[in-house]
Structure formats: C-alpha cells, structure tokens
Amino acid sequence: MRASTIRKLCTLSTLYRSHSAWKAMALASSSSVSISEHNASEFNHSSMSHNRVPSRGAEDSPDDDNTASEVSSIVYSPSLAEEPVVVKEEPVVEEVDYRKAKMEKVADLTWCPNLSPGYLLTKRRGLARERKSKWIFKLSHDVRFDRLVKMCAKRLGTGTTLDVFRQLGRETGVKEFNALIKMSIQKARTTDNEYIAIEELSKAFHLLENMKECGFKLEEETYQPLLRYVIDMGMVKEFQLFSDVVRAECSVSRLGYYEMLLWIRVEDEEMIRDICEYITVEDGQDTAAMRENYLLALCESDLKFQITDVLKNIDITMFSSAKSIASVFQSLGRLQLESLAENLFLDLRAQDFDEDDISGFIADFAVSTPNLAVEDIISKFKSLHDLLEVLHSSSSYEKLIMYCCDIGKVDVALDLVDNMCEAGFTLSTRMLQSILHICEETYEHILVYRIYSIIQRFHLKLNGEICRCLVNFCVRVKDFKGAYKMVDDLEKMNFKPTTAMYNAIMAGYFREKNISGALRVLKHMQDANVNPDVQTFSYLISNCETEEDIIKYREEMEQYKIPLAKPIFMALINSYAACGKLDMAKQVILDPNIPAKSLNEIKSVLVSALASHGQLSEALLVYEEINKAGYNLEPKAVISLIEEFTKFKGELDGMLMLLTELSDLDYWVDGCFRVIIYCVHNKHLSSAIDLFKKLKDKFESDELVLEVLFDEVFAAIATSESSNLQIGLDLLWAVKNELGLVPSRQCLDFLLSACTNAGDLSNARLIWREYEVAGFPYNVLSYLRMYQALLASGDYRSANFMLSKIPKDDSEVSAIIKACQETYSGLSSVAKKKTKVTKKKEKREA
C-alpha cells in the first residue's frame, strides 16, 4: 500500500490518530492569529473556480491563482460579506478565562445566551412544555420557522436577517445558523451565475466560522449542506479547506464519509483504490470508525468491483451499528450481488449475530433489488430466511409492508400484515396510518373493510386519525350506514367518537347533495355528546341555500363559543355567492377579525367565487389588489379565472399570463390543459404548440405522464365539433416534427374517431397509415374504428373489406358492429337513392 500517498493526498485516515493531540494543542495555544485569519491564508491558496474534475498532481495555472485571489476578496471583504465581524470590547478583569473570552468575542450578528439563574429556570420550564407538546406541533413549528428564515433571508440578506432577530430579542442559535447556511447553499445550487454561487458559498463559510467562534458544536446537520455542495461541484481544494474548519469540532471519522464521496464524484481512481486498500489492510481498533465511514460512502456508489473486493476482505460484524450493516446489504441488493450477500448472511449467522437484525438485513437486501416483481421480492425474502434458518422479525415485516405501500401494492401489504399478525407480532399505529394514507392517495377506499377486519381480529391499537380515515373511507364508497356502524363499533371498543369522524360523514352527505342526511349528522353528534367545531360549521355554512340559514349557523357558533377562523370566512364567501348575495360576499374580506396571514387566501376565495358567478371584472379588481399587496393568487382562484376566460374570445393573452402564476405543477397542468382546449376551439395553433412544448419540457423525464396528457387533449378534440379536426391533425404533425415524439396509439384512435364524426375519408386513410409509421400493429379496436369511419364517409365497399378482418367470435365486438350498421344504414339508403337518381339522369341526358 502506498502509505505516503495516503498521508499526503488529502485523505483523513492519517489525521485521525493525531486528532486528539492536535486538538489539545489547539486549546492550549493562545496565538494572536484568529481562526478566520488562518483559514483566510489557506483560502488564498485555493482555487474556487468551477473546474469540476481537477487532475491530481497538476500545477495550478495563473488563471486559477487569479480566481483564488478574487474569491478570497469576496469571502473576506467587509464590503461584500453581509456579516462583518465586530469584536466587542471586554471588561477589564484580573483574570481572563480563555474559553469565556472566546465565547464573547463574536460578530455583531451573534448573540450568546444569558446564563442567569432566572434564564435557566425559564429554560427548564420551556423544555418541560416542549416535551409535553405533540410532535405534530413541533414539526409544523419547525416548518414555519424555516419558512420565516427563508423569506427574511431572501428579502433582507443573511446578515440583516440575523440582525433583525437580534433586535427582536431572539438569540442566534444552531437552528438559525443551520437555516441560513441551507439558504445560501440552495441559492448557490440554483443560480447559473458563477460569481453569485461563489458569494453564497462564502456566506455559508462565514456562518460556519461564526458558529465556531460562538462556541456552538458543528453537528453534521450544519456542515452537511456545505460539504455536499462542494462535492457535487467537484471542488477538491475547497473541500480540503472546509473540512479543516469542521475537523476541529466534529468526528474526523465522519469526514471520511464525505471525503470518499468526493473522490467518487471526481472519479479519482487512484485515491479510491488507496482508500479501498486502506479499508481492507488497516485493522486497528482506533481506525475502525474511519474505515466504516469510507465503506458507507463506497456503498452509495455503483463501483461494483471495488465494493465486492472490499467486502470479501473485511468483517462487517465489527461495524458500530446495525444501520451501517443495513446500508451494505442495500448496496448489494441494488447491485444484484446475491451470492456475495448470501455469504455475508452466512457469516453473520455463524457468528451468532442477532436474528432479528439478520431478518431486517434480508428485508433491506430484498427490497433494494431492482427489476423484481413484488411477489418475487417476497419469495426471495422467504427463501433467504429458510436458507439461514432464522425467523421473521417485526422490523423486517414492516420494511416489506412499507415497500409495498411505496409502490402502491396495498393489497399485498395487507397480505403481509395478516402474516405478521398471525406470527404473533403487532402492527404499530404508525404503520397502520401509513397504509391508510396510501389507500387515500391511490383512491383504494374499498379496502377499508379488509383493514377494519384485520383491526378487529388482531385487536390493533387505534388513534383519532386512524378512526377518522376508516369512517371517511366508508363515506367515500358511499356506505353511510357502514360509517355510522363503524362509529358505534369503535365506541364499543372504548374509543370515543370524535368530531373529525362525524365531520367526514357530513362532508360525504354534502358531496352527494343530500342536505337532510348532512343535517342528521348534527343530531347524531348531540346524541353522542360530541360538540361541533370550526370545520363542522364551515361545511354547514358553505352549503346554506338562504341568508337566513347563514345567520342561524353563525348564532349557533356563538352558542358553542367557536371563534371565527379562516375556514368560516371562506365558507361565508362561498355561501353568500351561492345565495346570489355577491355584495355580502365582498363585505366578508373587510371583517377586522380576519388574521393578516390569512387575508390573501380569503381574498383568493372571493376571486374564485366572483369569477365562477360571472363577475369577471370584479374578480380581476380583487386580483389586482392582491398583486399590489405583493402576494400571489391562490392556485384554485387562478384556475377559476382561466375557466371564466375560456368563455370569451380574444382572451388568450390573459390566460397565458395567469398560467405563469401557477408554481404548483398539478395546478399548472390543469390550467395548461384548459388553455390548450381554448386554443383548439379558437384555432390558435401556434400557442397550442408552444404549450405542448412546455409540457414536454416539464415532463421530459416521464414519457408516460406526457403521453397521458397529450392523449387527453386529443380525446377532447375527438368529442368536440368536427371543425376542430384540422387543428387536431396540425397538432399531430407538430408532435411528430417539432417535438420529435411518436404519437401514442390512443392519440391516433381519437383522431380516427374525429375523422368519423367529420365524415372525412381522406384524413381517415391518412391516420390509418400513421399506425404503421408509428410501429403500432392493427388490432380489433383499430379495425372497428376504421370500419366506422368508412361507413360514416360512405365507402361501403372498403367498409365490407375492413369488416372481413374483424373476428366475430366476441359478443361485444359483434354488438358494436351491429350498432355501427344500424347507425349508418340510413346514410347507406340515402346514398343508394342518390346513386340511382344520378344514373337515371345520365341515361336521359344520353
């Protein structure tokens, strides 16, 4: 092994053993040179140019030196950095505590906590309250905080954002620093401007150093975005610099993981070979963590030969955690190294490794194997358990169940749940919620009965969300009697009915326009001693038919002491609009009780209500108010405006402008489809083609979705007026020639149907030839469509020839043929009469 190479060429392995001594020297040192100055000198000698894959051992060019000095000036120039370091004056004391002085010597953008007894007491109380709060609240709080930091940093800049928090009395903690570092790295990733990318990288570097100066420990959550970015960009020298900054504060062994990712990214085969050799040859206990992290990074790659060589020469039982071993087997599954995986499994079994863990590793391996049907994955899972003579574990079952849910195989997941529970394991509420969530996403509500049967048979634990989903699924399949029965059954199982369960039933009745059924839900709630909530009254108010009903429910809200909230204001707008009281609907947004943060959403509902009730000009006025306030219209309101615009000619420009306001892809596709249909009806061919191109750009990596979207457009053409046939044909040629795509079979089917509706024989024959050009063999459906087109255009001879190619053994096919003959028999008799009259006329003239 080339030990000198490993020592000199930026690997971390040789630094690991000397880390403790180096750290002790750093703490003992009281050098006047600050960390920032030390790193600045290093940074001046490194190039920040985006030379993505530098060659090892090559000398730096003069251009690199110029770039390095330019970058250094960006990083350390006070005029460009948003976070100037201003050292606070220290009070004169007899003795200076070095660690305390270091904590206090910070930039003006950093505020260390006041560790007074009162503060500590308050802190303890705050922690106690936090522990009592639900994880959902904490998660939503973190999301809101990240959104706040992102918004402030975008508008004010990093330094100013921190300064604003300081002025508001908020301490600068790890959370704030992490959010701003992520923000800077995100900007660097998304920009195409190299200078901006370098500047954002320098901001992240400053924040990292300020965290160190403030005494915060650099955890992986902090430095990961920074290292990931320089790795993705192939910046070897910058990685060395940043890892030097991080190394003093964190585990050196963990940096080995990122170092290996770097060499894999820049395809440095020599360094990869050296590290692989180091993993297999070095066997010291003090380097075990380093070697483990090197291997974990290697297993994330597709370097099959190197992974195989390393795993044949090491003992994976020496890994520090089962999670690391699981990563190894996931890699083996992904690379389809089954024989090697079996050998490692046998090694684990021979060393009496924990059977539950082995079972989990088998599941990791099986679900990671690509191009296998789910039935084959389960078969592999079972056969490996038989080979190793180990029992299935709860965790391995859950991994398989989650895999089945992820690929939408809920029925297979439920089979596994049955097997798991029969084996004596209990399904967790988390897993049960995941299954219900996938059922909701895939609209497989009918599985509710099977899920409920499993719950009853194995006495699974429930929570409020699970019960709500069960009731909601019954409602979705329109089994309202079953929904009420489920509520009663759950009560017998000592689970008290909740307002959310009854709200689900009420919403279902309103969807079915069964007003009396929805109102009966209130009676059931009263009998069960369950009080209505904001959502209940939002449903009731939204479906009011008179102003008197609206007033009645508002009075009931006051009786229950339910405050006005965003759903209520939205419901009031929709109900007033439905009652024809548009002036009252416009008055709702003037209510002083509307929270400022909800005003834009409520105004968007008003825009949608006005537009859908024919008040387009009024809706546009509210839309302008929203724009002037610096907000964006909600997607549903944008779709409502586009839909209203489609009723008028000459409004294409307005619709295209509205389309640009939709950032959510699903809503954008919905709006785009509506505009394309408008273009078809109004013969705006060039605009329709432009929108087709935009669809292709957005779904270039997913041809199946793109095909479905195009088919929807041609389906609309097939069912529209026959005058739209020509623009449909023009779009077909555009798909072939300008977009370079092969039209789908369904697309040709729809156009052939459009030719039938138009009675256009020449274009029908043209489309018929396109099947061969596209490589689609003719089938029964295509023969039937062409037969119909020939009958509709009066070419009965060709129609009889086409009929001879259609097999008649299928009853449904025979029924379609008979229907076509009956439909076009009238046309046939008229045509024959015209032919006879023409012949008689010709004879007389002769």
Secondary structure, 3 states (H helix, E strand, C coil): CCHHHHHHCCCCHHHHHCHHHHHHHHHHCCCCCCHHHHHHHHHHCCCCCCCCCCCCCCCCCHHHHHHHHHHHHHHHCCCCCCCCCCCCCCCCCCCCCHHHHHHHCCCCCCCCCCCCHHHHHHHHHHHHHHHHCCHHHHHHHHHHHHHHHHHHHHHHCHHHHHHHHHHCCCCCCHHHHHHHHHHHHHHHHHCCCHHHHHHHHHHHHHHHHHHHHCCCCCCHHHHHHHHHHHHHCCCHHHHHHHHHHHHCCCCHHHHHHHHHHHHHHCCCHHHHHHHHHHHHHCCCHHHHHHHHHHHHHHHCCCCHHHHHHHHCCCCHHHCCCHHHHHHHHHHHHHCCCHHHHHHHHHHHHHCCCCHHHHHHHHHHHHHHCCCCCHHHHHHHHHHHHHHHCCCCCHHHHHHHHHHHHHCCCHHHHHHHHHHHHHCCCCCCHHHHHHHHHHHHHCCCHHHHHHHHHHHHHHCCCCCHHHHHHHHHHHHHCCCHHHHHHHHHHHHHCCCCCCHHHHHHHHHHHHHCCCHHHHHHHHHHHHHCCCCCCHHHHHHHHHCCCCHHHHHHHHHHHHHCCCCCCHHHHHHHHHHHHHCCCHHHHHHHCCCCCCCHHHHHHHHHHHHHHHHHCCCHHHHHHHHHHHHHCCCCCCHHHHHHHHHHHCCCCCCHHHHHHHHCCCCCHHHHHHHHHHHHHHHHHCCCHHHHHHHHHHHHHHCCCCHHHHHHHHHHHHHHHHCCCHHHHHHHHHHHHHHHHCCCCCCCHHHHHHHHHHHHHHCCHHHHHHHHHHHHHHCCCCCHHHHHHHHHHHHHHCCHHHHHHHHCCCCCCCHHHHHHHHHHHHHHHHHHHHHHHHHHHHHHHHHHHC
